[in-house]
Amino acid sequence: MRVVFAGTPAPAVPSLRTLIDSGRHEVLAVVTRPDTVAGRGRRAVRSEVGRVADEHGIEVLTPQSPRDPEFVARLTELAPDCCPVVAYGALIPQPVLDIPVHGWVNLHFSLLPAWRGAAPVQAAIAAGDEITGASTFRLEAGLDTGPVYGVVTETVRPTDTAGDLLDRLAGAGATLLTSTLDALEDGIVNAVPQSADGVSYAPKITVDAARIDWSLPAHVVDRHIRSVTPAPGAWTMIGDLRVKVGPVTATEETLEPGEIGVRKKALLIGTGSSAVQLGVVQPPGKKAMAATDWARGARLDEKAGAR
């Protein structure tokens, strides 16, 4: 099958590499978000997907919008049979969805219709889901509402961060996406409409939303922190410092919500139930470090509290 792949961040890379290595599907071009400007030299930085395409000599299309006439004309000229898409980062208008014969097949990291939207993995962890997965579905104008071709399931482990879980889903999802394209080419798969029951949404997580609410029970605080690790990263104010906080461990000690307990071998913060022990923290302008090391060096004032 002749395909144009759309994707941008690292979780899309396994799918692109699997398609390239499949020996069955020809990747005509890659669509990715425009280069960003970063660093002291303000250099243009290619997306993760764009870099892989460059490595393989594949044409890279970086429209500001999928509506751009030049992009629409080029995609029409390429005449792909299908456009697989993984975390591209922009809505595809209907006229562009209609260009490939088999449409756009999206790999989404949830068991649809659960957790439609931008942050399904984070939402699954925050909600305490024990099982999640990935789905391939035909993209349509609605938000992740299209009919589903196939799914894979994945257990959410008790210590999973969003990064851990997304890595596993990206690998399993790559195989699912390629198998879906195989089946489409062979004419042996039919998309099944999503159920009207069990619909939930996972909006993009802002930095403000990643702030820790210490009044919540310890297990909810734990899920919240893991759900936003590594990005955007959970944070709290300790005194006048805004500190990033890595995954925590529940304890049997009791402290008031936000109360700090500096122990010889542990840094504790109270929640709405039992206190939690901090593992890694990152103070402003510094690298992440063990919470106990930071507490000693910062001469942490227990009265400051976390908020």
C-alpha positions as CSV (number, residue, x, y, z in Angstrom):
1,M,0.0,0.0,0.0
2,R,1.3,3.5,-0.9
3,V,1.0,5.6,2.3
4,V,1.7,9.1,3.6
5,F,2.4,9.0,7.3
6,A,1.4,11.8,9.6
7,G,2.9,12.2,13.1
8,T,5.1,14.4,15.2
9,P,6.5,13.4,18.6
10,A,8.6,10.4,19.7
11,P,5.6,8.0,20.4
12,A,4.8,8.1,16.6
13,V,8.3,7.0,15.7
14,P,7.9,3.2,16.3
15,S,4.9,3.2,13.9
16,L,6.8,5.0,11.2
17,R,9.8,2.7,11.5
18,T,7.6,-0.4,11.5
19,L,6.0,0.8,8.3
20,I,9.3,1.6,6.6
21,D,10.7,-1.8,7.6
22,S,7.5,-3.8,6.7
23,G,8.6,-4.5,3.1
24,R,5.0,-4.2,2.1
25,H,4.0,-0.6,2.4
26,E,5.7,2.3,0.6
27,V,6.0,5.5,2.6
28,L,5.7,8.2,-0.1
29,A,6.1,11.1,2.3
30,V,5.7,12.2,5.9
31,V,3.5,15.0,7.3
32,T,4.7,16.5,10.5
33,R,4.4,19.8,12.4
34,P,6.6,22.6,11.4
35,D,10.2,22.8,12.8
36,T,10.4,24.6,16.1
37,V,13.0,27.1,17.2
38,A,15.1,26.3,20.3
39,G,18.4,26.7,22.0
40,R,20.7,29.7,22.4
41,G,21.4,29.8,18.7
42,R,17.6,29.8,17.9
43,R,18.1,26.9,15.5
44,A,15.3,25.2,13.7
45,V,14.6,21.8,15.3
46,R,13.0,19.0,13.3
47,S,10.3,16.9,14.9
48,E,11.1,13.3,16.0
49,V,9.2,11.9,13.0
50,G,10.7,14.4,10.6
51,R,14.2,13.3,11.6
52,V,13.4,9.6,11.0
53,A,12.1,10.6,7.5
54,D,15.2,12.5,6.8
55,E,17.3,9.5,7.7
56,H,15.5,7.4,5.1
57,G,15.4,10.1,2.4
58,I,11.6,10.4,2.6
59,E,9.9,13.6,1.6
60,V,8.8,15.7,4.6
61,L,5.8,18.0,4.4
62,T,5.4,20.6,7.2
63,P,2.3,22.7,6.5
64,Q,1.3,25.3,9.0
65,S,-2.1,23.9,8.6
66,P,-3.5,20.8,6.8
67,R,-5.7,23.3,5.0
68,D,-2.8,25.0,3.3
69,P,-3.5,24.9,-0.5
70,E,0.1,23.8,-1.3
71,F,-0.1,20.9,1.0
72,V,-3.5,19.8,-0.3
73,A,-2.2,20.0,-3.8
74,R,0.9,17.9,-3.0
75,L,-1.0,15.3,-1.1
76,T,-3.5,15.0,-4.1
77,E,-0.5,14.6,-6.4
78,L,1.0,11.9,-4.3
79,A,-2.3,10.0,-4.4
80,P,-1.7,7.8,-1.4
81,D,-3.9,4.7,-0.8
82,C,-4.0,5.5,2.9
83,C,-2.7,8.0,5.4
84,P,-1.8,6.4,8.8
85,V,-1.6,9.0,11.5
86,V,-0.1,8.9,15.0
87,A,-0.1,12.0,17.3
88,Y,0.2,14.4,14.4
89,G,-1.1,17.4,16.4
90,A,-3.6,19.1,14.1
91,L,-7.2,18.5,12.9
92,I,-7.5,17.2,9.4
93,P,-10.4,18.9,7.4
94,Q,-12.9,16.7,5.6
95,P,-11.7,17.5,2.0
96,V,-8.2,16.3,3.0
97,L,-9.6,13.2,4.8
98,D,-11.3,12.3,1.5
99,I,-8.0,12.2,-0.6
100,P,-6.8,8.7,0.1
101,V,-8.9,5.8,-1.0
102,H,-8.8,4.1,2.4
103,G,-8.9,7.4,4.3
104,W,-6.8,8.3,7.3
105,V,-6.2,5.5,9.8
106,N,-5.4,6.9,13.3
107,L,-3.6,5.1,16.1
108,H,-5.0,6.3,19.4
109,F,-3.6,5.3,22.7
110,S,-6.8,4.2,24.5
111,L,-9.6,1.7,24.2
112,L,-12.1,3.8,22.4
113,P,-14.6,5.3,23.2
114,A,-12.7,5.7,26.5
115,W,-10.4,8.7,26.7
116,R,-10.9,10.5,23.4
117,G,-8.7,13.5,23.1
118,A,-5.1,14.7,23.5
119,A,-4.0,12.9,26.7
120,P,-5.5,9.4,26.9
121,V,-2.5,7.8,28.6
122,Q,-2.3,10.5,31.3
123,A,-6.1,10.3,31.9
124,A,-6.0,6.5,32.3
125,I,-3.3,6.7,35.0
126,A,-5.0,9.5,36.8
127,A,-8.3,7.7,36.8
128,G,-6.7,4.5,38.3
129,D,-7.6,2.4,35.2
130,E,-6.1,-1.1,35.5
131,I,-6.4,-1.9,31.8
132,T,-5.9,0.4,28.8
133,G,-4.7,-0.1,25.3
134,A,-4.5,1.3,21.7
135,S,-7.1,1.5,18.9
136,T,-6.9,2.0,15.2
137,F,-9.8,3.8,13.7
138,R,-10.9,5.7,10.6
139,L,-10.4,9.4,11.1
140,E,-13.5,11.6,10.7
141,A,-14.5,15.1,11.5
142,G,-15.4,14.4,15.1
143,L,-12.9,14.1,17.9
144,D,-11.7,10.5,17.9
145,T,-15.3,9.3,17.0
146,G,-14.6,7.2,13.9
147,P,-15.2,3.5,13.5
148,V,-12.6,1.2,15.0
149,Y,-10.6,-1.4,13.0
150,G,-8.7,-3.1,15.8
151,V,-7.4,-2.8,19.4
152,V,-4.6,-4.1,21.7
153,T,-4.8,-4.1,25.4
154,E,-2.1,-3.2,28.0
155,T,-2.0,-3.5,31.8
156,V,-1.5,-0.3,33.8
157,R,1.2,-1.2,36.3
158,P,1.1,0.3,39.8
159,T,4.2,2.3,39.3
160,D,3.7,3.3,35.7
161,T,4.4,6.9,34.8
162,A,2.8,8.3,31.6
163,G,6.1,8.0,29.9
164,D,6.5,4.3,30.9
165,L,3.0,3.4,29.7
166,L,3.2,5.4,26.5
167,D,6.5,3.7,25.5
168,R,4.8,0.3,25.7
169,L,1.7,1.4,23.9
170,A,3.8,3.0,21.1
171,G,5.5,-0.3,20.5
172,A,2.4,-2.4,20.6
173,G,0.5,0.2,18.6
174,A,3.0,0.2,15.8
175,T,2.3,-3.5,15.2
176,L,-1.4,-2.9,15.4
177,L,-1.3,0.0,12.9
178,T,0.8,-2.0,10.4
179,S,-1.5,-5.0,10.8
180,T,-4.5,-2.8,10.2
181,L,-3.0,-1.5,6.9
182,D,-2.2,-5.1,5.9
183,A,-5.8,-6.0,6.5
184,L,-7.2,-3.0,4.6
185,E,-5.0,-3.8,1.6
186,D,-6.3,-7.4,1.7
187,G,-9.9,-6.3,2.1
188,I,-10.4,-8.5,5.2
189,V,-11.2,-5.8,7.9
190,N,-14.3,-3.8,8.5
191,A,-14.4,-0.8,10.8
192,V,-17.0,-1.1,13.7
193,P,-18.8,2.0,15.0
194,Q,-17.9,3.0,18.5
195,S,-20.3,2.3,21.3
196,A,-22.3,5.2,22.6
197,D,-21.6,4.0,26.1
198,G,-18.4,4.5,28.0
199,V,-17.4,7.7,26.3
200,S,-14.9,9.8,28.2
201,Y,-12.5,12.6,27.3
202,A,-8.9,13.4,28.0
203,P,-8.1,17.0,27.2
204,K,-4.5,18.3,26.9
205,I,-2.9,18.8,30.3
206,T,-1.7,22.3,31.0
207,V,1.1,23.2,33.3
208,D,-1.4,24.7,35.8
209,A,-3.3,21.5,35.8
210,A,-0.1,19.6,36.8
211,R,0.0,21.3,40.1
212,I,-0.3,19.0,43.1
213,D,-3.3,19.3,45.4
214,W,-2.1,17.9,48.7
215,S,-5.6,17.9,50.2
216,L,-6.4,14.9,48.0
217,P,-5.9,11.3,49.4
218,A,-2.4,9.8,49.0
219,H,-3.4,7.4,46.2
220,V,-4.9,10.2,44.2
221,V,-1.8,12.4,44.6
222,D,0.3,9.4,43.5
223,R,-1.7,8.8,40.4
224,H,-1.7,12.5,39.5
225,I,2.1,12.8,39.8
226,R,2.7,9.7,37.7
227,S,0.1,10.8,35.1
228,V,2.0,14.0,34.4
229,T,5.5,12.5,34.5
230,P,7.7,13.2,32.6
231,A,5.6,16.0,30.9
232,P,4.5,18.6,31.8
233,G,5.8,17.4,35.2
234,A,4.0,17.6,38.6
235,W,4.9,20.6,40.7
236,T,4.2,22.4,44.0
237,M,5.2,25.5,45.9
238,I,7.5,24.9,48.9
239,G,7.9,28.3,50.5
240,D,8.8,30.6,47.7
241,L,10.2,27.9,45.4
242,R,8.3,26.1,42.6
243,V,9.6,22.6,42.8
244,K,8.9,19.7,40.3
245,V,8.1,16.4,42.0
246,G,8.7,12.9,40.8
247,P,6.7,9.8,41.7
248,V,6.0,9.4,45.5
249,T,5.6,6.4,47.8
250,A,2.8,6.1,50.3
251,T,3.7,5.8,54.0
252,E,1.8,5.1,57.2
253,E,2.8,8.4,58.8
254,T,0.2,11.1,59.2
255,L,0.8,14.8,58.5
256,E,-1.6,17.6,57.7
257,P,-2.2,18.2,54.0
258,G,0.9,20.0,52.7
259,E,2.8,19.7,55.9
260,I,6.5,18.9,55.4
261,G,8.3,16.3,57.5
262,V,12.1,16.2,57.2
263,R,13.4,12.8,58.4
264,K,16.9,11.5,58.5
265,K,16.4,9.3,55.4
266,A,13.1,10.7,54.0
267,L,11.3,13.8,52.9
268,L,7.6,13.6,53.6
269,I,4.5,15.7,52.7
270,G,1.1,15.2,54.1
271,T,-2.0,14.6,52.0
272,G,-5.7,14.2,52.7
273,S,-4.9,10.7,54.0
274,S,-1.5,9.4,54.9
275,A,1.8,11.2,54.1
276,V,3.8,10.4,51.0
277,Q,7.6,10.1,50.7
278,L,9.1,12.1,47.9
279,G,11.6,10.3,45.7
280,V,13.1,12.9,43.2
281,V,12.6,16.7,43.1
282,Q,13.8,19.3,40.7
283,P,14.2,22.8,42.2
284,P,14.2,25.8,39.7
285,G,17.3,26.1,37.6
286,K,18.8,22.8,38.7
287,K,18.8,19.1,37.7
288,A,16.6,16.5,39.3
289,M,18.0,15.1,42.5
290,A,17.1,12.8,45.5
291,A,14.6,14.6,47.7
292,T,16.6,13.9,50.8
293,D,19.7,15.5,49.3
294,W,17.8,18.5,48.2
295,A,16.2,18.9,51.7
296,R,19.6,18.9,53.4
297,G,21.2,21.3,50.9
298,A,18.2,23.7,51.0
299,R,18.0,23.6,54.8
300,L,14.4,23.1,54.3
301,D,12.1,24.8,56.8
302,E,9.3,22.4,57.8
303,K,7.0,25.4,58.6
304,A,7.1,26.5,54.9
305,G,4.7,23.8,53.9
306,A,3.8,22.7,50.4
307,R,0.9,24.2,48.5
